[in-house]
Amino acid sequence: MRKVISFDTVKIFMACLVVAIHVYPFASVSQAFDFFFTHVFCRIAVPFFLMTTGHFVLPKAMNDFQVLKKYTFKILGLYAICILLYLPVNLYAHTFDGMGFLEILQVIFLNGTFYHLWYFPALILGMWLVYFVGFLVKSKRVNFVIFLLLYFVGLFGDSYYSVISRNSFFPSFYHVIFTVFDYTRNGVFYVPIFLYLGYVIRGQKKSKISCYSLPLFLVSLILMLIEGGILHFYNVQRHDSMYLFLIPTMYFLFSYVRQFSRGNKKQLRSIATVIYVIHPIVIIGVRVLARISHFSFFVTHSVINYFCVLFFSILFSILCYKCRQRFHF
């Protein structure tokens, strides 16, 4: 295990979890199990992506503004490709119908033009926010507290929304937020804490919590599953991306993976990114294929549907990587 694992290997697994979030793989088997798997456990996927960026990119960006600019243009370029890729789907779905110019800009630069593309504008916004807070406030502890407080604000606009919705002030406060963002899972409230956690772990000695990281991860994960179950049972959630125990779960998971991480595997990183980007189109493709072939179980059976989407997403991602290697682009 020590010789083969890397952050990029784990990214492949996390990309598979992102696919699960949009497919609901166990819905036709058990609604309860599917909830805990998809709406709670799979929520570790996106924070892991953010923490790897915080771990590898943020330390350089904090010390060199040019690195931040270069990384921003890199993500903007990838996001632009994604916008063009999903434009036919947006046009077919009439996504932009009735929107004014400012609303279209809001969708593009804040909320994402497709349901999974929120990640790219959120990542850019989060990176710049972390950079400027770090530039203005030199204390790492104070920075952490700031990002943690932002996360708590987002938490009550997400999984804990009904807790504060009865108060006369808070719904008005969150109404202002929701006129700008679709969700509090965004570059202001959600992204910074995970970027900064990856950054903080970078500066820690690997032996600091190495003996306890795995059991503490499992304990934190169990507590997050219990938290998600309680919130779901009492119908508290507006959305389900943000949990209180998600932060310790990610901290200990990332610390554990870091123990065994050996080198970078660029090909796996590239494949994970393409899986993330392309899987909604594959979901549509599988549905069309099922309709044409009259093999409805490809869609109606959730487990089969998930593995079909996953298989074609991975296959397409590998082909993309091979093409990049072959044609050097």
BALOBA-1460 file (C-alpha; in Angstrom, 3 decimals):
// residues 329
<rec num="1" residu="m" x="0.000" y="0.000" z="0.000"/>
<rec num="2" residu="r" x="2.777" y="2.414" z="0.926"/>
<rec num="3" residu="k" x="4.305" y="2.089" z="-2.535"/>
<rec num="4" residu="v" x="1.250" y="2.552" z="-4.723"/>
<rec num="5" residu="i" x="-1.068" y="5.067" z="-3.080"/>
<rec num="6" residu="s" x="-0.969" y="8.738" z="-3.993"/>
<rec num="7" residu="f" x="-3.290" y="11.702" z="-3.712"/>
<rec num="8" residu="d" x="-4.067" y="11.269" z="-7.396"/>
<rec num="9" residu="t" x="-5.059" y="7.624" z="-6.844"/>
<rec num="10" residu="v" x="-7.534" y="8.703" z="-4.181"/>
<rec num="11" residu="k" x="-8.813" y="11.414" z="-6.550"/>
<rec num="12" residu="i" x="-10.028" y="8.679" z="-8.912"/>
<rec num="13" residu="f" x="-12.052" y="7.173" z="-6.076"/>
<rec num="14" residu="m" x="-13.407" y="10.609" z="-5.161"/>
<rec num="15" residu="a" x="-14.399" y="11.256" z="-8.782"/>
<rec num="16" residu="c" x="-16.381" y="7.995" z="-8.661"/>
<rec num="17" residu="l" x="-18.171" y="9.302" z="-5.560"/>
<rec num="18" residu="v" x="-19.058" y="12.513" z="-7.409"/>
<rec num="19" residu="v" x="-20.648" y="10.393" z="-10.131"/>
<rec num="20" residu="a" x="-22.632" y="8.583" z="-7.420"/>
<rec num="21" residu="i" x="-23.982" y="11.898" z="-6.092"/>
<rec num="22" residu="h" x="-25.647" y="12.529" z="-9.458"/>
<rec num="23" residu="v" x="-26.810" y="8.972" z="-10.157"/>
<rec num="24" residu="y" x="-28.069" y="7.691" z="-6.743"/>
<rec num="25" residu="p" x="-26.602" y="4.193" z="-7.206"/>
<rec num="26" residu="f" x="-28.576" y="2.400" z="-4.497"/>
<rec num="27" residu="a" x="-31.950" y="4.139" z="-4.943"/>
<rec num="28" residu="s" x="-33.630" y="1.028" z="-6.368"/>
<rec num="29" residu="v" x="-32.115" y="-1.181" z="-3.666"/>
<rec num="30" residu="s" x="-32.659" y="0.818" z="-0.472"/>
<rec num="31" residu="q" x="-33.681" y="4.464" z="-0.214"/>
<rec num="32" residu="a" x="-32.281" y="4.690" z="3.316"/>
<rec num="33" residu="f" x="-28.890" y="3.221" z="2.392"/>
<rec num="34" residu="d" x="-28.758" y="5.396" z="-0.732"/>
<rec num="35" residu="f" x="-29.315" y="8.504" z="1.382"/>
<rec num="36" residu="f" x="-26.476" y="7.705" z="3.776"/>
<rec num="37" residu="f" x="-24.147" y="6.717" z="0.939"/>
<rec num="38" residu="t" x="-24.982" y="9.458" z="-1.564"/>
<rec num="39" residu="h" x="-26.060" y="12.411" z="0.552"/>
<rec num="40" residu="v" x="-23.649" y="11.924" z="3.457"/>
<rec num="41" residu="f" x="-20.655" y="9.666" z="2.736"/>
<rec num="42" residu="c" x="-20.093" y="10.913" z="-0.819"/>
<rec num="43" residu="r" x="-19.836" y="14.481" z="0.483"/>
<rec num="44" residu="i" x="-16.184" y="13.770" z="1.274"/>
<rec num="45" residu="a" x="-15.377" y="13.846" z="-2.464"/>
<rec num="46" residu="v" x="-15.353" y="17.561" z="-3.329"/>
<rec num="47" residu="p" x="-13.555" y="18.634" z="-0.110"/>
<rec num="48" residu="f" x="-10.782" y="16.172" z="-0.952"/>
<rec num="49" residu="f" x="-10.279" y="17.825" z="-4.342"/>
<rec num="50" residu="l" x="-10.181" y="21.217" z="-2.634"/>
<rec num="51" residu="m" x="-7.729" y="20.044" z="0.016"/>
<rec num="52" residu="t" x="-5.292" y="18.698" z="-2.576"/>
<rec num="53" residu="t" x="-5.323" y="22.144" z="-4.205"/>
<rec num="54" residu="g" x="-4.765" y="23.729" z="-0.814"/>
<rec num="55" residu="h" x="-1.977" y="21.259" z="-0.119"/>
<rec num="56" residu="f" x="-0.032" y="21.591" z="-3.359"/>
<rec num="57" residu="v" x="-0.983" y="24.907" z="-4.986"/>
<rec num="58" residu="l" x="-1.875" y="27.255" z="-2.138"/>
<rec num="59" residu="p" x="1.564" y="27.282" z="-0.426"/>
<rec num="60" residu="k" x="3.168" y="28.474" z="-3.673"/>
<rec num="61" residu="a" x="0.339" y="30.907" z="-4.401"/>
<rec num="62" residu="m" x="0.537" y="32.462" z="-0.928"/>
<rec num="63" residu="n" x="4.214" y="33.255" z="-1.517"/>
<rec num="64" residu="d" x="3.986" y="34.258" z="-5.169"/>
<rec num="65" residu="f" x="1.072" y="36.237" z="-6.595"/>
<rec num="66" residu="q" x="2.061" y="35.157" z="-10.118"/>
<rec num="67" residu="v" x="1.382" y="31.524" z="-9.179"/>
<rec num="68" residu="l" x="-2.131" y="32.495" z="-8.115"/>
<rec num="69" residu="k" x="-2.720" y="34.349" z="-11.373"/>
<rec num="70" residu="k" x="-1.366" y="31.458" z="-13.449"/>
<rec num="71" residu="y" x="-3.525" y="28.941" z="-11.594"/>
<rec num="72" residu="t" x="-6.579" y="31.180" z="-11.975"/>
<rec num="73" residu="f" x="-6.121" y="31.356" z="-15.751"/>
<rec num="74" residu="k" x="-5.615" y="27.591" z="-15.857"/>
<rec num="75" residu="i" x="-8.931" y="26.942" z="-14.075"/>
<rec num="76" residu="l" x="-10.676" y="29.622" z="-16.145"/>
<rec num="77" residu="g" x="-9.459" y="27.909" z="-19.321"/>
<rec num="78" residu="l" x="-10.761" y="24.540" z="-18.131"/>
<rec num="79" residu="y" x="-14.046" y="26.120" z="-17.079"/>
<rec num="80" residu="a" x="-14.409" y="27.825" z="-20.479"/>
<rec num="81" residu="i" x="-14.029" y="24.428" z="-22.181"/>
<rec num="82" residu="c" x="-16.680" y="23.005" z="-19.855"/>
<rec num="83" residu="i" x="-19.072" y="25.878" z="-20.637"/>
<rec num="84" residu="l" x="-18.714" y="25.214" z="-24.362"/>
<rec num="85" residu="l" x="-19.046" y="21.465" z="-23.827"/>
<rec num="86" residu="y" x="-22.346" y="21.842" z="-21.972"/>
<rec num="87" residu="l" x="-23.696" y="24.715" z="-24.072"/>
<rec num="88" residu="p" x="-25.732" y="22.392" z="-26.384"/>
<rec num="89" residu="v" x="-27.311" y="20.771" z="-23.302"/>
<rec num="90" residu="n" x="-28.052" y="24.202" z="-21.814"/>
<rec num="91" residu="l" x="-29.649" y="25.366" z="-25.052"/>
<rec num="92" residu="y" x="-31.704" y="22.176" z="-25.335"/>
<rec num="93" residu="a" x="-32.882" y="22.584" z="-21.722"/>
<rec num="94" residu="h" x="-33.563" y="26.328" z="-22.239"/>
<rec num="95" residu="t" x="-31.377" y="27.077" z="-19.224"/>
<rec num="96" residu="f" x="-30.806" y="30.710" z="-20.137"/>
<rec num="97" residu="d" x="-34.318" y="31.488" z="-21.344"/>
<rec num="98" residu="g" x="-35.742" y="34.578" z="-19.663"/>
<rec num="99" residu="m" x="-32.441" y="35.537" z="-18.068"/>
<rec num="100" residu="g" x="-31.070" y="39.042" z="-18.293"/>
<rec num="101" residu="f" x="-27.426" y="39.816" z="-18.994"/>
<rec num="102" residu="l" x="-26.556" y="40.199" z="-15.304"/>
<rec num="103" residu="e" x="-28.279" y="36.923" z="-14.447"/>
<rec num="104" residu="i" x="-26.290" y="35.109" z="-17.128"/>
<rec num="105" residu="l" x="-23.074" y="36.605" z="-15.728"/>
<rec num="106" residu="q" x="-24.170" y="35.457" z="-12.269"/>
<rec num="107" residu="v" x="-24.666" y="31.923" z="-13.543"/>
<rec num="108" residu="i" x="-21.322" y="31.888" z="-15.347"/>
<rec num="109" residu="f" x="-19.121" y="33.476" z="-12.677"/>
<rec num="110" residu="l" x="-20.800" y="32.375" z="-9.433"/>
<rec num="111" residu="n" x="-23.121" y="29.389" z="-9.768"/>
<rec num="112" residu="g" x="-21.854" y="27.439" z="-12.779"/>
<rec num="113" residu="t" x="-23.621" y="26.823" z="-16.080"/>
<rec num="114" residu="f" x="-24.383" y="23.179" z="-15.240"/>
<rec num="115" residu="y" x="-25.118" y="21.510" z="-11.924"/>
<rec num="116" residu="h" x="-21.572" y="20.257" z="-11.295"/>
<rec num="117" residu="l" x="-19.694" y="23.207" z="-12.826"/>
<rec num="118" residu="w" x="-20.230" y="25.386" z="-9.738"/>
<rec num="119" residu="y" x="-16.907" y="23.928" z="-8.579"/>
<rec num="120" residu="f" x="-14.726" y="25.962" z="-10.950"/>
<rec num="121" residu="p" x="-15.939" y="29.513" z="-10.174"/>
<rec num="122" residu="a" x="-16.137" y="28.528" z="-6.495"/>
<rec num="123" residu="l" x="-12.544" y="27.281" z="-6.547"/>
<rec num="124" residu="i" x="-11.282" y="30.517" z="-8.126"/>
<rec num="125" residu="l" x="-13.244" y="32.701" z="-5.705"/>
<rec num="126" residu="g" x="-12.119" y="30.602" z="-2.747"/>
<rec num="127" residu="m" x="-8.455" y="30.752" z="-3.773"/>
<rec num="128" residu="w" x="-8.527" y="34.539" z="-4.056"/>
<rec num="129" residu="l" x="-10.396" y="34.898" z="-0.776"/>
<rec num="130" residu="v" x="-7.881" y="32.722" z="1.073"/>
<rec num="131" residu="y" x="-5.011" y="34.610" z="-0.543"/>
<rec num="132" residu="f" x="-6.260" y="38.057" z="0.463"/>
<rec num="133" residu="v" x="-7.240" y="37.025" z="3.989"/>
<rec num="134" residu="g" x="-3.778" y="35.479" z="4.372"/>
<rec num="135" residu="f" x="-2.213" y="38.647" z="2.986"/>
<rec num="136" residu="l" x="-4.090" y="40.868" z="5.453"/>
<rec num="137" residu="v" x="-3.974" y="38.546" z="8.487"/>
<rec num="138" residu="k" x="-0.651" y="36.860" z="9.159"/>
<rec num="139" residu="s" x="-1.812" y="34.568" z="11.955"/>
<rec num="140" residu="k" x="-2.675" y="31.076" z="10.703"/>
<rec num="141" residu="r" x="-4.935" y="30.504" z="13.700"/>
<rec num="142" residu="v" x="-6.924" y="33.662" z="13.014"/>
<rec num="143" residu="n" x="-7.180" y="32.721" z="9.337"/>
<rec num="144" residu="f" x="-8.492" y="29.307" z="10.299"/>
<rec num="145" residu="v" x="-11.080" y="30.847" z="12.630"/>
<rec num="146" residu="i" x="-12.235" y="33.231" z="9.871"/>
<rec num="147" residu="f" x="-12.709" y="30.409" z="7.367"/>
<rec num="148" residu="l" x="-14.362" y="28.234" z="10.009"/>
<rec num="149" residu="l" x="-16.836" y="31.029" z="10.820"/>
<rec num="150" residu="l" x="-17.604" y="31.425" z="7.118"/>
<rec num="151" residu="y" x="-18.259" y="27.680" z="6.955"/>
<rec num="152" residu="f" x="-20.643" y="27.924" z="9.921"/>
<rec num="153" residu="v" x="-22.528" y="30.722" z="8.166"/>
<rec num="154" residu="g" x="-22.809" y="28.466" z="5.136"/>
<rec num="155" residu="l" x="-23.795" y="25.501" z="7.306"/>
<rec num="156" residu="f" x="-26.958" y="27.273" z="8.455"/>
<rec num="157" residu="g" x="-27.849" y="28.034" z="4.863"/>
<rec num="158" residu="d" x="-27.392" y="24.382" z="3.935"/>
<rec num="159" residu="s" x="-27.918" y="21.358" z="6.199"/>
<rec num="160" residu="y" x="-29.069" y="23.390" z="9.219"/>
<rec num="161" residu="y" x="-31.295" y="25.876" z="7.419"/>
<rec num="162" residu="s" x="-34.545" y="25.014" z="9.217"/>
<rec num="163" residu="v" x="-32.856" y="25.573" z="12.585"/>
<rec num="164" residu="i" x="-32.643" y="29.311" z="11.945"/>
<rec num="165" residu="s" x="-35.489" y="29.780" z="9.450"/>
<rec num="166" residu="r" x="-38.034" y="30.522" z="12.178"/>
<rec num="167" residu="n" x="-36.049" y="33.536" z="13.385"/>
<rec num="168" residu="s" x="-37.201" y="36.782" z="11.736"/>
<rec num="169" residu="f" x="-33.668" y="38.083" z="11.060"/>
<rec num="170" residu="f" x="-31.834" y="35.073" z="9.662"/>
<rec num="171" residu="p" x="-34.146" y="34.220" z="6.730"/>
<rec num="172" residu="s" x="-33.734" y="37.804" z="5.479"/>
<rec num="173" residu="f" x="-29.967" y="37.523" z="5.840"/>
<rec num="174" residu="y" x="-29.843" y="34.263" z="3.903"/>
<rec num="175" residu="h" x="-32.319" y="35.574" z="1.346"/>
<rec num="176" residu="v" x="-29.691" y="38.182" z="0.431"/>
<rec num="177" residu="i" x="-27.089" y="35.420" z="0.055"/>
<rec num="178" residu="f" x="-29.431" y="33.342" z="-2.112"/>
<rec num="179" residu="t" x="-30.078" y="36.247" z="-4.450"/>
<rec num="180" residu="v" x="-26.368" y="36.120" z="-5.284"/>
<rec num="181" residu="f" x="-25.616" y="32.394" z="-4.960"/>
<rec num="182" residu="d" x="-27.848" y="29.380" z="-5.530"/>
<rec num="183" residu="y" x="-26.381" y="27.696" z="-2.443"/>
<rec num="184" residu="t" x="-24.044" y="28.493" z="0.440"/>
<rec num="185" residu="r" x="-21.917" y="25.675" z="-0.975"/>
<rec num="186" residu="n" x="-19.817" y="28.210" z="-2.858"/>
<rec num="187" residu="g" x="-16.477" y="29.978" z="-2.985"/>
<rec num="188" residu="v" x="-17.155" y="32.160" z="0.047"/>
<rec num="189" residu="f" x="-18.627" y="29.843" z="2.678"/>
<rec num="190" residu="y" x="-17.680" y="26.323" z="1.613"/>
<rec num="191" residu="v" x="-14.407" y="26.312" z="-0.314"/>
<rec num="192" residu="p" x="-11.981" y="28.366" z="1.862"/>
<rec num="193" residu="i" x="-11.944" y="26.095" z="4.920"/>
<rec num="194" residu="f" x="-11.027" y="23.004" z="2.903"/>
<rec num="195" residu="l" x="-8.379" y="24.838" z="0.891"/>
<rec num="196" residu="y" x="-6.904" y="26.070" z="4.146"/>
<rec num="197" residu="l" x="-7.056" y="22.657" z="5.828"/>
<rec num="198" residu="g" x="-4.961" y="21.228" z="2.999"/>
<rec num="199" residu="y" x="-2.567" y="24.148" z="3.380"/>
<rec num="200" residu="v" x="-2.280" y="23.683" z="7.158"/>
<rec num="201" residu="i" x="-1.672" y="19.928" z="6.887"/>
<rec num="202" residu="r" x="1.158" y="20.675" z="4.438"/>
<rec num="203" residu="g" x="3.048" y="22.404" z="7.245"/>
<rec num="204" residu="q" x="2.565" y="19.600" z="9.787"/>
<rec num="205" residu="k" x="4.947" y="16.754" z="10.449"/>
<rec num="206" residu="k" x="3.606" y="13.471" z="9.108"/>
<rec num="207" residu="s" x="4.072" y="11.808" z="12.477"/>
<rec num="208" residu="k" x="1.974" y="14.380" z="14.339"/>
<rec num="209" residu="i" x="-1.297" y="12.402" z="14.255"/>
<rec num="210" residu="s" x="-0.223" y="9.436" z="12.144"/>
<rec num="211" residu="c" x="-1.102" y="6.835" z="14.770"/>
<rec num="212" residu="y" x="-4.611" y="8.163" z="15.254"/>
<rec num="213" residu="s" x="-5.656" y="9.530" z="11.856"/>
<rec num="214" residu="l" x="-7.450" y="6.397" z="10.610"/>
<rec num="215" residu="p" x="-9.498" y="5.656" z="13.761"/>
<rec num="216" residu="l" x="-10.293" y="9.359" z="14.179"/>
<rec num="217" residu="f" x="-11.409" y="9.505" z="10.554"/>
<rec num="218" residu="l" x="-13.725" y="6.524" z="11.100"/>
<rec num="219" residu="v" x="-15.150" y="8.025" z="14.301"/>
<rec num="220" residu="s" x="-15.705" y="11.384" z="12.591"/>
<rec num="221" residu="l" x="-17.328" y="9.670" z="9.593"/>
<rec num="222" residu="i" x="-19.708" y="7.717" z="11.836"/>
<rec num="223" residu="l" x="-20.637" y="10.940" z="13.645"/>
<rec num="224" residu="m" x="-21.238" y="12.636" z="10.268"/>
<rec num="225" residu="l" x="-23.490" y="9.760" z="9.184"/>
<rec num="226" residu="i" x="-25.446" y="10.084" z="12.441"/>
<rec num="227" residu="e" x="-25.615" y="13.858" z="11.959"/>
<rec num="228" residu="g" x="-26.903" y="13.451" z="8.405"/>
<rec num="229" residu="g" x="-29.494" y="10.905" z="9.509"/>
<rec num="230" residu="i" x="-30.845" y="13.159" z="12.266"/>
<rec num="231" residu="l" x="-31.023" y="16.204" z="9.992"/>
<rec num="232" residu="h" x="-32.761" y="14.175" z="7.292"/>
<rec num="233" residu="f" x="-35.221" y="12.608" z="9.739"/>
<rec num="234" residu="y" x="-36.289" y="16.009" z="11.082"/>
<rec num="235" residu="n" x="-36.333" y="17.544" z="7.582"/>
<rec num="236" residu="v" x="-33.909" y="20.314" z="8.565"/>
<rec num="237" residu="q" x="-31.842" y="20.498" z="5.390"/>
<rec num="238" residu="r" x="-32.157" y="22.967" z="2.548"/>
<rec num="239" residu="h" x="-29.281" y="21.168" z="0.830"/>
<rec num="240" residu="d" x="-26.874" y="18.484" z="2.072"/>
<rec num="241" residu="s" x="-23.341" y="19.453" z="1.064"/>
<rec num="242" residu="m" x="-22.214" y="20.863" z="4.417"/>
<rec num="243" residu="y" x="-22.061" y="18.970" z="7.699"/>
<rec num="244" residu="l" x="-20.527" y="19.913" z="11.024"/>
<rec num="245" residu="f" x="-18.514" y="16.686" z="11.197"/>
<rec num="246" residu="l" x="-17.378" y="16.972" z="7.586"/>
<rec num="247" residu="i" x="-14.452" y="19.148" z="8.700"/>
<rec num="248" residu="p" x="-12.862" y="16.670" z="11.171"/>
<rec num="249" residu="t" x="-13.689" y="13.800" z="8.793"/>
<rec num="250" residu="m" x="-11.734" y="15.477" z="6.004"/>
<rec num="251" residu="y" x="-8.875" y="16.550" z="8.249"/>
<rec num="252" residu="f" x="-8.203" y="13.023" z="9.492"/>
<rec num="253" residu="l" x="-8.829" y="11.400" z="6.093"/>
<rec num="254" residu="f" x="-6.408" y="13.732" z="4.359"/>
<rec num="255" residu="s" x="-3.829" y="13.264" z="7.111"/>
<rec num="256" residu="y" x="-4.117" y="9.501" z="6.748"/>
<rec num="257" residu="v" x="-3.726" y="9.564" z="2.960"/>
<rec num="258" residu="r" x="-0.753" y="11.900" z="3.325"/>
<rec num="259" residu="q" x="1.052" y="9.276" z="5.422"/>
<rec num="260" residu="f" x="1.182" y="6.868" z="2.491"/>
<rec num="261" residu="s" x="1.286" y="9.272" z="-0.424"/>
<rec num="262" residu="r" x="4.302" y="8.683" z="-2.639"/>
<rec num="263" residu="g" x="4.817" y="10.980" z="-5.616"/>
<rec num="264" residu="n" x="2.333" y="12.332" z="-8.129"/>
<rec num="265" residu="k" x="0.575" y="10.442" z="-10.902"/>
<rec num="266" residu="k" x="-0.332" y="13.061" z="-13.480"/>
<rec num="267" residu="q" x="-2.261" y="10.634" z="-15.661"/>
<rec num="268" residu="l" x="-4.576" y="9.711" z="-12.774"/>
<rec num="269" residu="r" x="-5.084" y="13.382" z="-11.925"/>
<rec num="270" residu="s" x="-6.064" y="14.095" z="-15.515"/>
<rec num="271" residu="i" x="-8.413" y="11.098" z="-15.652"/>
<rec num="272" residu="a" x="-10.111" y="12.122" z="-12.375"/>
<rec num="273" residu="t" x="-10.685" y="15.646" z="-13.705"/>
<rec num="274" residu="v" x="-12.240" y="14.392" z="-16.946"/>
<rec num="275" residu="i" x="-14.488" y="11.967" z="-15.028"/>
<rec num="276" residu="y" x="-15.728" y="14.913" z="-12.979"/>
<rec num="277" residu="v" x="-16.306" y="17.078" z="-16.040"/>
<rec num="278" residu="i" x="-17.809" y="14.537" z="-18.438"/>
<rec num="279" residu="h" x="-20.034" y="12.276" z="-16.323"/>
<rec num="280" residu="p" x="-23.286" y="14.320" z="-16.665"/>
<rec num="281" residu="i" x="-23.041" y="13.985" z="-20.457"/>
<rec num="282" residu="v" x="-22.464" y="10.248" z="-19.987"/>
<rec num="283" residu="i" x="-25.577" y="10.109" z="-17.773"/>
<rec num="284" residu="i" x="-27.573" y="11.616" z="-20.640"/>
<rec num="285" residu="g" x="-25.887" y="9.280" z="-23.138"/>
<rec num="286" residu="v" x="-26.740" y="6.162" z="-21.122"/>
<rec num="287" residu="r" x="-30.387" y="7.261" z="-20.924"/>
<rec num="288" residu="v" x="-30.492" y="7.791" z="-24.692"/>
<rec num="289" residu="l" x="-28.785" y="4.421" z="-25.281"/>
<rec num="290" residu="a" x="-31.291" y="2.678" z="-23.008"/>
<rec num="291" residu="r" x="-34.187" y="4.273" z="-24.877"/>
<rec num="292" residu="i" x="-32.822" y="3.342" z="-28.315"/>
<rec num="293" residu="s" x="-31.896" y="-0.227" z="-27.357"/>
<rec num="294" residu="h" x="-35.057" y="-0.740" z="-25.249"/>
<rec num="295" residu="f" x="-32.840" y="-2.003" z="-22.433"/>
<rec num="296" residu="s" x="-34.586" y="0.110" z="-19.813"/>
<rec num="297" residu="f" x="-32.838" y="-1.630" z="-16.915"/>
<rec num="298" residu="f" x="-29.708" y="0.388" z="-17.792"/>
<rec num="299" residu="v" x="-31.598" y="3.302" z="-16.279"/>
<rec num="300" residu="t" x="-34.282" y="1.809" z="-14.042"/>
<rec num="301" residu="h" x="-31.874" y="-0.356" z="-12.034"/>
<rec num="302" residu="s" x="-29.795" y="2.188" z="-10.132"/>
<rec num="303" residu="v" x="-26.749" y="-0.036" z="-9.527"/>
<rec num="304" residu="i" x="-26.504" y="-1.023" z="-13.201"/>
<rec num="305" residu="n" x="-27.076" y="2.590" z="-14.209"/>
<rec num="306" residu="y" x="-24.266" y="3.765" z="-11.925"/>
<rec num="307" residu="f" x="-21.733" y="1.261" z="-13.195"/>
<rec num="308" residu="c" x="-22.665" y="1.978" z="-16.817"/>
<rec num="309" residu="v" x="-22.149" y="5.704" z="-16.282"/>
<rec num="310" residu="l" x="-18.943" y="5.056" z="-14.362"/>
<rec num="311" residu="f" x="-17.577" y="2.656" z="-16.986"/>
<rec num="312" residu="f" x="-18.150" y="5.005" z="-19.912"/>
<rec num="313" residu="s" x="-16.917" y="8.017" z="-17.934"/>
<rec num="314" residu="i" x="-13.656" y="6.261" z="-17.072"/>
<rec num="315" residu="l" x="-13.287" y="4.898" z="-20.602"/>
<rec num="316" residu="f" x="-13.790" y="8.346" z="-22.117"/>
<rec num="317" residu="s" x="-11.357" y="9.863" z="-19.607"/>
<rec num="318" residu="i" x="-8.648" y="7.347" z="-20.474"/>
<rec num="319" residu="l" x="-9.181" y="7.987" z="-24.199"/>
<rec num="320" residu="c" x="-8.889" y="11.733" z="-23.605"/>
<rec num="321" residu="y" x="-5.622" y="11.234" z="-21.762"/>
<rec num="322" residu="k" x="-4.257" y="8.987" z="-24.538"/>
<rec num="323" residu="c" x="-5.230" y="11.596" z="-27.144"/>
<rec num="324" residu="r" x="-3.455" y="14.321" z="-25.182"/>
<rec num="325" residu="q" x="-0.356" y="12.176" z="-25.050"/>
<rec num="326" residu="r" x="-0.579" y="11.295" z="-28.724"/>
<rec num="327" residu="f" x="-1.224" y="14.786" z="-30.071"/>
<rec num="328" residu="h" x="0.569" y="16.771" z="-27.338"/>
<rec num="329" residu="f" x="-2.208" y="19.183" z="-26.372"/>
